Amino acid sequence: MTSATDHAADAPARARAPQPSAGRELRLDLFRGLALWLIFVDHLPPNLFTWLTIRNYGFSDATEIFIFISGYTAAFVYGRALTDRGFVVAGARILKRVWQIYVAHVFLFTIFLAEISYVATRFENPLYTEEMGILDFLKQPDVTIVQALLLKFRPVNMDVLPLYIVLMLFLPPILWLMKRKPDLTLALSVGVYILTWEFGLNLPAYPHGVWFFNPFAWQLLFVFGAWCALGGARRMAPLLSSRITLALAIAYLLAAFFVTLTWHLPQLGHFVPRFIESWMYPINKTDLDVLRFIHFLALAAVTVHLLPANWPGLRSPWLAPMILCGQHSLEIFCIGVFLAFAGHFVLAEIGSGPWIHFVVSLSGIVVMSAAAWLFSWYKRVAAKGGMDPKRNETRADLVGGGS
């Protein structure tokens, strides 16, 4: 990602806040950073802090935010490369990014296994291996490693990157068609989504079951993000600015909030008609239930209405940590997975009181933010010192976060 513009000599506060480069949409960085923070908190054992995440107040959660923004930014960056340099060059750059994400996934898998195995052995608590889903690795490490390289075996909390790898792998033909027939491309994506629900399409997982995030279903959110980036959002602007749309979105969010309240307060359940319950449940996350998709759309509509692209708060130093995390999403996601298990260990071994939960959650967010600042500082220094001979290519690849 491009880093903040350095104006430290003239305005220290502005130096700490990311500044927009040409064509940059800081709202995407902001909400992707927010999604990374929420994913980290949601990966911790349920605690006081987790009540601040959106999954407790509606049908969708941070994963929808992350995948939509990933599709939007990938299409924005590589779509421009497709226009400027052709399909072959753009496709090669996308595949290069896929390889980078795959290597990051393998590295994350290796270190994550080492972290869990060390803690389980050091503290003589084999339950960690079972809770984190690596028991099969300890039984058959040779087979499990091969399955992990094939993206079939994944410990707990490691489902997002394999999904993103598959989605990015099919981005070249998606972009090629979307540049020519954007509405047709989105319609085909909807068709795949419908066929997924009709015939139960999914990819097999190891040692049993299927992928937790079904790529055949979640591709709809990714492709919709790409469609928005390549002109769809501009065409929808009149609809999004409509007060009727805003009213409908708020009404749906309130209805979803009431339904989620019944999960925590069962005595409210009798206010929901039985025929609605039978139609609504289960709200399937694996196959991106349509209620989750609509809930995300409603959130997005309200957000776009309340936070315009020129909102001054985007340059505030108070939001800079979140924006920087969004600008280094791949690295921060990996760090968040490590920190989530570390937090799980602390809460299990030391205590699970509300103050410990608060400290663990806040400490993880601080570490993620500090790491994002360090990555941004290094890129800024490297660019100024001529340390990066491929600055322009790297900058283009990361501007929307290829991750």
N, C-alpha and C positions, 0 to 999 in steps of 0.2 A: 504494500500500500504506500502511497505517497505520504510523507510525514508532514507535520505541522511546519508552516513557514516560520523561519526563525527571525523574530524582530526583538530579540531580548534587549538589544542596546537601546531601543526606543520605547518599548512597551512590554515590561516583564509579564504582565497578565496575559497579553495576547500570545506571547511565546509559549505559554503552557497550554493554550487552547488550540486545537487543530484548525487550520485555515483551509477554506475550500480552494481546490485547484480547478482548472478549466473542466467543466462538465461533471464535476464531482457533486454527489448528492449526500450531504452529511447526515441527513435523516436515516439513510440506509446504514451508515456506519454506527449511528447512535443506537438504532434498534437491533442491529446484529450484535453489538456489544451487550445490550440489555439481554438479548436472548442467551448469550454465553453465560452471563451471570446467573440467569434464571435456571439454565440447564445445570450449572454447578450446584446451586442450592437444591434443586429437585433431586439431584443424585445423592444428596446426603440423606441419612435416616430422617423420617418425619420429625420436625421440630418447630419451635416457635417461628423461626425465620421463614420456613416453607409456606406459612400462611400469607406471605407477601407475594408469592408467585401467582401468575394468572391462572394456573390450572385449577386452583381452588375456587375460582369465580366464574368459570365458564367451561365450554366443551374443549376448546383448543388449548395449546400450551406453547412453550418457547420453540418447540421443534418446527411448528408451522411457520413461525417468523423466520427462523434460520433458513429453511429450505426455500421459501419464497424469495427472500433477499438473495440467496445464492443463485437462483435461477435468473433473477433480474440483473444482478451485477455481471454474471458470466455472459449473458446475452449482450449486455451493453459493451463489455470489453471486446469479446471475441467477435461479436457482430460487426463492430467497427473494423476489426482486423480482416474479416471476411470481405467487407466492402473495399478496403484499401489495398489488400494484398492477395485476395483470392482464396478459394476454398482450400487448396492444398496447404498453404502456409498457415491459415487459421486453424485448420484441422490438426496440423502438426503441433501448433502451440497448445491446443486443447489437450492433445494426447500427452504432451510434455507435462502439463499441469496435472493430468490424471496420474501420471507416474510419480510426481512429487507427493501427491496426496496418498498414493498407495504406499510409498516408502515411509511416509509419516505414520501411516496406520500400522505397518509392520514394526516400526521402531516403538510406537506406543504399546503395541501388543507385547513386545519383548520386555520392555521396562515395567509394564504393568504386572506381568506375570512374576517378574523378579521381586517387585514390591510386595505383592500379596504373599508369595512363597516365603520371603524373608520374615514378614510379620507373623505368619502362621507358625513358622518353625521357632522363631525367637521367643514368642510368647506361648508356645505350646497350645495353640488354639486352632485345631483343624477346621473349625466352623467357618473361618474366613475363606478357605478355598471353596467351600460349598456355597456360601452366600455370594461370592463373586463369580461363580460359574466356571471354575478352572479345575474342578475335580476330575473331569475326563482327561485333561492334559496330564495330570499327575499319574493317571492310570496307564495311558497310552500316549506318551509324549511324541513319539515318532509319527503316528497317524494324525494326531491332533495338530501338529505343526503344519503338515501338508494341508489339512483342512482349513487351517487359519490363513495360509497363503492363498487358498482358493476363496477366501472370504466367507466360508461356511461356518467356521467356529469362531465365536466371539464371546469373550467374557462379558459380564454385566457392565453396562454403561458404554459399550463400544459398538453400538449399532449405527450411529449416525454417519461415520466416515465411510463404511462400506456402501451405504445407500448413496452417498454423494459421489463416490467413485463410479458407480453404475450410471447414475444420472449424467455425469460429465462425459462418460464414455460414449453416450449416444447424442451428445450435444452437437457434433458436426452436422449430421444429417438433419437434425431438428432446426438448426440455424439456417442451413441451406434452403430448406423448404419454407421456413418462416419468413425469410427475406423476400420470397416470391409470393407466397400465399399464407399470410399470417393467420387469418381466420380459419382457413382449412386446416392448418397445423394444430391450432387449438381444438378444433372440432375432432380431429383424429385422436388427440390426447384424451378428450372426453370419451371417445369411443373405446379406447383402451381401458379407461377407468370403468366404464360400464361392463365391458367384457370380463374384467377382473372380478367384479362382484357377481356376475352371472355364472362364471365357470370356476371361481375360486383360484385364479392364477396367483402364483407366488413362486419364490425360489426356495429350494430345500436348504435347511440348516443342519449342522452337525452337533451332537450325535442324533438328534431327532427334531421333528418340527419344521417350521418354515421361518423365513426372515421376520424379525419383529417389525421392521419398517418395510412393508411390501413395495418394492420399486415400481411394480405395475400400477399401483394406486397412487403413490406419492409423486410419481412423475407429473401428475396433473398440476400440483401446486408449483412444481419447478417450471413446467412449460408455461403455466399462467404467468409466472414471474417474468419469464423471457418474453412473452407476448406483450406484457405491460411495458417492458424496457424498449421494445422495438416499435413503439407507437400506440400500443393499446391504452396505456395510461392517459396519453394526450387525448385520445378519442373518447375516453370515459370521463374526462374532466367535467363536462356539463352535467353528467349524471351524478358524479360525486359531489358537485357543488349544490345539488338540489336539496332543499329542506326536507322534501318527502323522503329522499334516500337516507338522510341523516336521521329522521324520525323512525323509519323502519329499522335502521341499524341499531339505534338505541333500544327500541322495543325488543328486538331479538336478543340483545345482550342482557337486558333485564330479565327476560324469560329464561335464558340460559342460566343466569345467576340464581334465579329462584329454584330451578331444577337441581343445581349443584348444592343448594342449601339443604334439599331433602336428603342428600347423601350423608350430610353431617347431622341433620336434625330430622330423623325419620318421622317424627310426629307431624311434620308438614306434608308428608307424602300423600295424605288423603285429599289434599287440594289439587293434586294432579289427576285428571280423569284416567280411568283404567285403559281406555282405548288409545290414549296418547302414550301411556307407558308401554303398552304392548307394541306400538308402532316404533317407538323411539329406541328402546333398548334391544340389544346392547349397543352402546356408542363405541364403535370399533376403532381403536387407534391404529392397529396394524394395517388395516385397509383404508385408512383416512376416511372415516365415516363422513357422509355428506353434511351432517350436523356440525362436525368439527370444521369442515371446509367453509361452510356458511358463517360460522362463528368467527373464523379468521377474517373473512371478507368484511364482516360487520366491524370488527376491531380496526381493520385497515381503513375503512370508510370514515369512521369517527376520527381516527388519527390524522388522516390527510386533511380533514376539515378543520381540526383544531391546531395542527402544527404545519403551517405553510413552509415552503422550501426556504424562504428568507427569514424565518423565525430567528430573532437575535440570540436566543438562548443557545443556539447551536455553536456559537463562538464563546460561550461561557466556559471559564476554566473549571467550573464545578462539574460540567458534563464531559470534560476532556478525557478523564479516565475511561469512561464508557465508550466514547468515540474511538479512542486509541485501541481498545480491545477489539472493537468491530473492524478496525483496519488491519489487524493481525489475527484474523479469526482462526486460522489453522493452528498456529502455535498456541494461542490461548485456549482453544478447545482441548488440545492435548494436555496442557498444564492443568486445566480444570478436571480432567479425568484423574490425574495423579492426586490432586488435592482432595477430590471427593472421597477417594479411598482413605487418604490420610485423615480426613475429618471423621470418616466412619470409624477408623481405628481409635481416634482420640475419644469419641463419644462412647465407644464400647468399653474402653479400658479405664478411662478417668471418671466419666460420669455423663449424665444426659440431662442435667438441669437446664433451665431456660437460659441462664447467663452463659453457660459453657456453649450451648447451641449458638447463641448470638456471637460469641467470640470466634468460634470455629468458622461460622459463615462469613462474618465480616473479614476475618483474617485471610480466608481464601480469596475474597474479592480484592483485597488490598494487594495480595501477592500477584494475582492476575493483572491488575492494573499496573503494578510496578514493572512486571515483565513486558507489558505492552509499551510502556514508556521507554524501557531499555531498547527494545527492538526498533522503535521509532527514532530514538537518539542515534543508534548505530547506523541506520539507513541514511539519516540526515548527514552525519559525519562522513560516511563513506561516499555519498554523492558529492559533497563539497570537496573532499580530498581526492576525487578521481579514482577511488578505490574500486568502483564498480564499472567495468568496461561495458557492461550490458545494461546500463541504467535504464535506458528508454524502454527496452523490451521487458525488463523486470517490472518497471513501473506500470506499464500497460497491463501486464498479466495480473497485477495485484490490486489495481485501482478499484475494481469492484469486488475484490476478493475472489479471485478465482476460487478461494475456499469459503 
